[in-house]
Every structure is written in structure tokens, then in C-alpha cells.
Amino acid sequence: MMANAGAHDFIVVLSGMLEEEIERIRDDIDILIPQDRILVWEGVDHVAAINKESRFRRHAATMLRERFISTLHPDVVHIASLFEGLAENIVSSVPNSPGSPLHAITLYDLIPLASKASYLGDARISDWYHERISHLMRADMLLGISKYTCDEAGELLDIPAEKVFNIGGAADPIFRMLEGVESERFQISRRYGFEKPFIMYAGGFDPRKNIGELVKAFASLPANIRSTYQLVIVGWPPKQERLQLESLIIRSGLLPNDVVFAGYVPDMDLVKLYNLCHLYVFPSLQEGFGLPALEAMSCGAVVIGSNTTSLPEVIGFPDALFDPRRADSIAAKLVQALTDQGLREKLKAHAKSQPRKFTWQQSAARAIEAFESTARKSRRQHAHHQTSTKPRVEGLVIAWLPCQSRRTDFAVAEGCEVDIFAGESCPALSDLPSARSLLELARSIEGYDLIVVELDDDPYIADILLALHKISSPVHFHISADRIGDALRALIQKGKAGRDLLAGIVYLVGGYAAVLRAQQVDWDSSLLSDLVPAAALAEAFWSVKGPDSASVDEAGIACPDKPGRAHDELLSSFTKTVDVDFASGVADLPEAEHAGDNDLARIAQAYTRNSRVGGMRKQLLVDISTLAVRDAGTGIQRVVRNVLNELLRLPPEGFRVEPVFQDDTGRFRYARSFCATRYLGDIQLPADDLVEFGYSDIFYGLDLTAHLVPQFRGTFDWMRQRGVEVYFLLHDLLPILRRDCFDPAIVPTFRAWYEVTSEIADGIVCVSHAVAAEYRDWLEVYRPLRRRPIKIGVAYSGVEFNEVRTSDTLEVNVCDAVIGPLGDRITFLMVGTVEPRKGCSQVLLAFEWLWSRGVDVNLVWIGKQGWLVEELIERVRSHPELGRRLFWLAAAADDVLVAMYRRASALVMASEGEGFGLPIIEAAHYGVPLLLRDIAVFREVAGEHATYFSGYDPESLGVAVLDWLDQRKLGRVVTSDGLSWHSWRKSADQVIDLIRGHHWPYSWMPGRRYALAAYDVRMESAVGDFRRECFWSAGRQGLLASGPGVPVSAGRYRVALTGMWTGTNGCAWLDLVSSAGNLNHLHMEMLPCRSGEMTTIMQGYVELEQDVDDLELKLGVGRSTGLAFRRLELFEESIAQPAMVTELALPHPETMESK
């Protein structure tokens, strides 16, 4: 229906009580409907009807479901499966109330009603089934899956024919005739235990399936026929049914091998069995449709079946039918279908045409036509039925608070009791003798069911708001004016409490951007009127109440704060959490008197979560979990701070930006305290409440929380199931690609973060295209299990040079202490943490090489000590050139950094791996020439505005510096002039553009390409060392690389091994194995050829005849072999080609070193 919706709008509603199914369904229908049209309603657990104690929860869950659906204002509600929930956590219903939308129910059968003795003997089951029938009979239309089922609805339930529509059914497209399937007969027969041509049955095992009569009929076949065939029963019968059938087989004179129980069969093998069977038999006594018969015909099988219920219309061939109640009738048809070649040919031809009468497209078109025709005929008015926002006031005790400027008569229903309260300056206090003061209201608040406030643009309203904002009773605003800026502005005059309340109101209505705007203009009343309309205040006031308004349980919902309270008190607390109508409905349930604290709390939680749908502006939830705890001043946290600033200042249209953090229990909270301190001075915002997630919210993992995401993965799974889009910012993959440069203790943490985010994220935002390319390569190695593509985009980091002091006049002591010792020498500057991947050791050795040759230049390092560089730091501290031509500033303030950029002759960046390279941009801003290692990300950032070098030995860099100095003398140095960069605003806009669904340049899904890489931590080496993404041989014989044991689909693959020969001696060999090394799929032997270049050093082909679960690479080397292994890739080949090896000389086996 969704694929052929036409002008209709479909919304798929899923139950949050079936959490494990949500993501699978989202994935299955992703191409048919936008994810924001897949909604999840929250219920309560343990609602199975079979359990008497679940009755209250089941009815409450039904109310939650009906309320949720009503907020969507549908024209038609289609229930795909009504008869569920007996033993499952499922509820469904057709409301018994006027004004509800049309309801359609797919009707599969009424077999329990027609065979009560077999199915409804248990009173609990009978009660449940008849309760389901009552809902069925209230439906506006029934969509029967066969003519028989439609007729049965009229006969058994007296449902008018005009309410019943035959939409038919269909087989899944996987059931089809297969070419070449005969070649798999031997393999399939061995797998399922048969050896002869076979007669097949597939289906259920309850009594109506009539398998016993089929066994009897098979046993009565003539000996020559029976000995030719086996009866194969597909499926897994319950133990008792299996024993009964086995007993019947023996009593019927059959041998144990005559009847084969195949057990559970996966779909693809079921298709093959349908294709291979000599005859398919369906002896069922009663069916609503008879899907297995249609599946078998779709696979080209000869099919015979019962002449009862729906099977004649599905099989559609009278000569293929028999009387299922008589074994002799079944046996006669078996003989005919097995021996009458004329009949068999007719049935084979019929099998090609009959399935075309049953397609899902036809069923969907008939269903939509039923919706349309019923809607046209219906006398109901299908205007959207809005739930009233006015409180129900019948019979309540009400506190009425009029405004100062005028008093509106408050008309209430008969039986209500109204008390008037006013402040000392309000005329009502003197005009009405019965009026009481606000102080009295605070003392007697528990005696009132509802507080009603007349809301006008009157400064006096500030007193009322202050008096009420910590009171837990429900407040209803009677709006007398739309613009209330003066009333809100008056809160400023009420001290800190008034300012905090005003800021809280503005924040809840308009977000941080609104608060920042209002604060900039000193809370101007005109702007406040624009930011906070009266209606918006009425909606926000409950949320801004202080922490005393209600206690909060672990799920973040209002719940009873004292155990064992009286029933009326429990319901009173519950009423304050949900609207009066819903609370009254729950209270009226017969079982409500047995409801406990936890039941009501969970219902209130579900109610609150369901209310988010369509009721609030979408949230952009920005994770700052690390920054909210401590600003470590790292480059990553610089990105977090600046992007957050821009998102808060100018949020994306249609969203409110909410910084959030993950607490110690894994739950997300609004980071209001942090933001108030950082952006609003001494103003206090509402508490750091638990985040209220809504469908179509967007979560953006801006901060690096590698220690949290894997630990609390379930939180993110839950978010995605509820329609929250999840994105993360990726700075680099260096802890995996270059784990040789990191503390081994932190690598598992980062590995877990990469792996989990690749599975739970809708998209990954990379800081450069180079990182995006590395990430796509890593995905081919790790191959996360995904059913929807992961989107990959790029948002460059920004630079704002007003972050550092840029005045031309620096403090004298800075010049004397830092710049002075440099003298007039040419100065090369390095900026960044001192750590192995930065190339610091190569740089120091290169400059020692230059100094030894009389090159008089300075080398200045600015950066704190990192990890794994203790020996290098000790060498620097004791270096004879330290303070003369070698300078290390471990902790340089901003003004020192600026001074050094202005003094530097060139920036040297020898880093072997980076995500972006911010010092390049900073140096270019000050016109400093760039001497950079030739890696992809530096080319991306600097382009043609830099000089590049390659090589990892000191002399390579030393020669590059000499060449640069020569060019400088000639005036030909490549300048950094013209190198452009992004502002933080631009960076934030790139993020917004991506996460709102636009311009994702890349995406990835598991395909038929596989990569086995040395940097994969699952890969091992017995005789090599890992560095620079490779395993390097170390002069020992053995396995240079082995692992990792990954699943690979059957097919023919081109194999390419990337690496580098580091010598011309020795040999190497490659095996691709599976089944714990017992099955070898490919063996190749290699001799070194060209050395010194990372390239494809081996190519070939491998044929996998079937899927393997644990494909492993085994790469061996001889004692004298010099080889670096980087990766091996398998690409599926659609056209077979001869195996080949490029650039290789294969030796005679006698010349190979022994393995």
C-alpha cells in the first residue's frame, strides 16, 4: 500500500512494547516511507491477556494507544493483526466512542470460532477471543484474505457484506522457479536426510492440518509407488505431535526412513525444496487462505490439496483437489498426480499462471479502494478531532486568581466550588469580601483540584507567577491578552527569583537563542511579547515549575514520592502528571483500585513520551558530555565550544538546540546548568531534567565520548527505535590506523567507539574528506551489520582569529624571553602535541643532520608532552642545542603563539596522520610558508599553497629543508597566500546542512567487497611488527599476518594484496582458508620483485562455492624476506576471468624456502 499510496499519506505506528522489532521494521520499510512517518507509541509492559493480574495495565495501555493515534488525526486506522496479545506484550483495539476515525481490520480467518472445541476450551482463551471479536464487529471494514473468509464473516458474525472486502493474498517474491536447482539436489538431500524423489508437505502441525490422514494415505499407496518416494514433512512439530505422528507411522507399516521430518528450513532452502519436490500435498481441513500451496505453485511444483474452505480458490484447479477427511481420497489423488503424466503436465502449466492471480500489488490496490469507498459512504464527519485543551471542571474545587486591571466572570459547571485569591494590590481583594490572599493559597493548596489564572498584560501577574511556579497543582490560564511583555518584564523587578523565572519561561518557549536575544536588550517588554505569546506561556509554565513540584523516579517521570499511600492519593498524584480526562479514564477502570505506585508511574511516563509526538518543536540535541564535566582545552573541545556557540546563537530553522550530557547511568539530561553558567552569568535555568525525546529529533554527538557510547549503547538503540536520528562527529581514525603511536590501554576504548557508532549512527560527520575516505575503507574492514546505509559527510573545522590576541604590540617580556634568543636566523616552527605520529623524532634528527652540515637555522617546538615520547623528551632536555638553535615551549600562551607565528620563517608539519591540521590554517593566516608531509589531508587543506616532502628518514626531510632554503634565496618559495579557511559559523552551517538531510557526499552499506587489513586489531602477526598501518617482516620465518575470520558470501572474487617489498631476497606465500583453517580456498606463492613502493604486489581469483563464516588470511614469509603487508581485498567478479599474478616471477617449488 505504501508503494502505491498515490495521494494518500501513510503513517506507520509501532508499539514501543515490542522494542526488539522496531529497528528491523524501520529497516525493512525504509525505502517505502520516510523515517519520520514511522512513529512509536509507548505503553506499559506485562499486558498479556492470559495473565489476570495484567488486566489493569492492558486496559491502560489500550487507552494510551488510542490517545496516541487520535493525536495523529487519521482518516483510517488499519489494524494488520487484531488477534494478538493473548500471551504477547501487544494491545490493539477499535474504540467504542463517537468521533473516532474509520477502522479497517485484516481478517485472516475465524477458525477458532468455527471449531470452538479445538481452540476455545480454556475459558481464559475463550474470553480473550470473544473480546477480540467484539472489536472486530465494531470495525468499519474487514479486509478478508479470501472469498471464503469474507463469506465466513457474514455467516458466523452476521457482518453486512458491504463492510467486507476480499483483498486476497500473495506469496513472497522469493518463491520462484530456480534455474539449475537440480545440481543442488544431492546437497539438499544430504542436509535434510532424504535420498529418493520426495512428496512434500510444509506447514503447521495443529489438528486441522490433517497430517495424520496424509501419513495414512501415503502408507496405503501401491508398494511400487511407495518404495519410489519418501514423504518429507517440513517444519518443527511440538514434541507431543511428533510422538503421535511417529507412532502412526509405525502402526501404518511404514519404515522410519519412509517419512522424513526435515525440521526447521530457512527460506532459501524451502524455495529449493519446493522446486525439487515431485509433488506438494496440502491436506488441511480448514484454512483462511492456504499460503504454502501458492508458494509451491510459484516454485513450479505440482500441487494437490483439499477441496475445503479457501483452498479451491487458491489452488484453482478442480482436478487437483481431494476430500481431506478420507485417506483413500487423498491416496487416490496421490497416485494420479504421481503417475498420470497428462495431469502432471497440466498442473505444471497451471502452476505458472495461477500465482499471477495473487499479487501484493493487487491486494494493496483492493485495500486502498476499500478505504476510499468506505470513507465516501461514511456518514461520519472526518474533520480532525482535536483533543480539548481545556480542563474538565465538573465537580472540582477551584482556586480562581483574577488579574488586577479587570476581572472576567468565570463560568463553571454546576457543582464546582470556586474560591478567589488575590495579591494585596489587586482590587479583587477589596471588591469581593470572599477574596483571600495569595499567602493563604500557598498554605491551603492541597485542597484544590485546579488553579485558574486570568492572564493579562499586567505587572501584577508577575506576583502570581512567582507565587505559583513552585506549586505542584495543575494551573490553567484564562487568556485575556495575547501580548504579555509588560507582565513578564515586571519579573525583573522581583529580584533573582523573578529573573530566573523569566529566563526559564523564555528558554522553555524559545530556547537559548531567545534568552540570549532578550538578555542583549535588557529584557525589553516588546521583544518579550514577541518571544513569549500568552498561549506559549500557558504551555510552558508547568515545565518551568521548581523542583518541589513533583518527585522524579529513575525514568524521569512524576511518580508517588511515598510508598504505600492511599488509593485516592495515588490517583491524585497521577492526575497532576497527565490531563484530567485521561486520568479520570484510568481511574474509572475497574482494576484501578489495585494499581500500585509503579503501574501509575509507568503509565504517566508513557503518556508524557507519547505527548511529544506532534506537540513540540523538533530538538537538535547536541552532546557535550565531556565538555560539561571539564574543559580540557584540547583541539577537540575547541571544536565543541565553537560549534556549540554558533548553534545556540543561530539555531537551524524549525529546531530548538539543546545541549545535553550523559549521566553516570547512561541517561541523557539537558545541560541547562552548564549553559546558564557559560552564557547567562548568574541566571539559573530549570533543572537538568532528563531529555524528553520525540520522533524526528536529531542527536548530534559533537563531543568525543568514547568512554560512554559503547557502555550505554542501549540508550542509542532506544533513541533510534523512537525515530531520533543519530549522528556523530569523527575527527580521525588514528587510534586504529596508527595504534603503534598510541598508549595500548586506550586503543580498546576507541575501537569500541568506532564499532558501536558505525552500527547505531544514521550518519558520520568527518572533519575532512581524507578522514571520510579512511572511514569508508575502515567500514569495508569492520563491516558493521546494517540494513540501512550509513551516511558520511564532511564539515571542516573553523578558525576565528579573534580567539588569540593579534595586536602588533606584544609585551616586552614576551619578545625578550621568547623571540630574542632566535636572533636573525631562519626559524622553522612546529605546533602540536609532542607524540609519535607527529614526526617529531624525524624532525629533530633532520635538523641535527642540517646543523652537522653547517646549516644555521632554528627549530622551535610549541606543544605539550604527549604519550610514548619519554626518550625523545629526555633527549631534547639534554640536547646541546637547546636554548641556542633548538627551542621547546611546552606551555605557550596565546600571545606567545601569535608572536612565534609572526616570527617564523616556515611551519613544518611532519605528522604521519591527522584528521585536519589546524596549525596549517593558523600559520597561513599570518603568512607563514608551509613545509608539509605529503599526506592526503594536508593536500586537501593546503592544496597548492604549500611545499611537500615525503620519506620517513631524517635525510629525506633534511634535503627538503635544504631545497626550501635554496628556493627562498631565489625568491621562489611557495607562499601560503590565498589559502582559505572556514569560520565557525560556516562549520556549523555545514553540520546543519548535513544532519537536516542534505548533501551527504558518501554512504556505505555492506556489499560484495571485503578487506582484510593489517590495522584490524583482530589480525595477528607471529613474525612481524606493526607500524604505519602495516605488518613489517623482521627477519624470521613464519606467519607475517593471520586472521581475522570474517563471514564472506559465496561467489567468485578478484583478490588483490597491497604491500611493499623491502628487499629482493626470500619468498612469501598466501593462503585463504576457512572452517578453522581446515578448508583452503586459495594458495599462491610469491618472490620479491620491485622494492620500496607500496603497491599491489599480488592479484588472483578465488571461488567460494558457498558462504563461509570465518575466512582467514594466512600470509607467510621466509627468514630473509623483506615484506610489509597493508591489506588484502576481495572484489566480486561478475564475469569469470583466468587467474593471474602481476609483476611476479613464480619459482620452481624446489627453490622455495621451506614453510
RAWO-V116542 format. One record per run of one state. SS is the DSSP state (2 for helix, 1 for strand, 0 for the rest). FROM is the first residue (numbers start at 1). TO is the last residue. If there is no record, write none. Layout:
ss = {SS SS}
from = {FROM FROM}
to = {TO TO}
This chain:
ss = {0 2 0 1 0 2 0 2 1 0 2 0 1 0 1 0 2 0 2 0 2 0 1 0 2 0 2 1 0 2 0 1 0 2 0 2 0 2 0 1 0 2 0 2 1 0 2 0 1 0 2 0 1 0 2 0 2 1 0 2 0 2 0 2 0 1 0 1 0 2 0 1 2 0 2 0 1 0 2 0 1 0 2 0 2 0 2 0 2 0 1 0 1 0 2 0 2 0 2 0 2 0 1 0 2 0 2 0 1 0 1 0 2 0 1 0 1 0 2 0 2 0 1 0 2 0 2 0 2 0 1 0 2 0 1 0 2 0 2 0 1 0 1 0 2 0 2 0 1 0 1 0 2 0 1 0 1 0 2 0 1 0 2 0 1 0 2 0 1 0 2 0 2 0 1 0 1 0 1 0 1 0 1 0 1 0 1 0 1 0 1 0 1 0 1 0 1 0 1 0 2 0}
from = {1 2 5 12 16 19 29 35 38 42 52 72 76 80 102 108 111 115 116 120 123 139 141 145 147 158 161 164 167 181 193 197 203 207 210 211 220 223 227 229 236 239 252 256 259 264 267 277 279 283 291 299 303 307 311 316 318 321 323 327 340 341 358 360 378 397 402 417 423 428 432 436 438 444 445 448 450 456 461 469 475 480 485 521 525 532 534 545 547 550 552 553 558 559 567 576 580 588 592 595 597 612 618 624 625 630 635 650 655 663 668 671 672 680 690 691 698 702 706 710 713 722 725 731 734 738 739 742 744 761 763 767 769 783 790 795 801 804 812 823 826 832 834 835 836 839 840 853 857 863 865 866 870 878 882 883 886 890 894 904 906 910 918 926 929 934 936 943 947 950 954 970 984 996 1002 1005 1009 1014 1020 1021 1024 1028 1030 1034 1038 1049 1051 1062 1068 1075 1079 1087 1091 1092 1095 1105 1108 1118 1123 1133 1149 1152}
to = {1 4 11 15 18 28 34 37 41 51 71 75 79 101 107 110 114 115 119 122 138 140 144 146 157 160 163 166 180 192 196 202 206 209 210 219 222 226 228 235 238 251 255 258 263 266 276 278 282 290 298 302 306 310 315 317 320 322 326 339 340 357 359 377 396 401 416 422 427 431 435 437 443 444 447 449 455 460 468 474 479 484 520 524 531 533 544 546 549 551 552 557 558 566 575 579 587 591 594 596 611 617 623 624 629 634 649 654 662 667 670 671 679 689 690 697 701 705 709 712 721 724 730 733 737 738 741 743 760 762 766 768 782 789 794 800 803 811 822 825 831 833 834 835 838 839 852 856 862 864 865 869 877 881 882 885 889 893 903 905 909 917 925 928 933 935 942 946 949 953 969 983 995 1001 1004 1008 1013 1019 1020 1023 1027 1029 1033 1037 1048 1050 1061 1067 1074 1078 1086 1090 1091 1094 1104 1107 1117 1122 1132 1148 1151 1155}
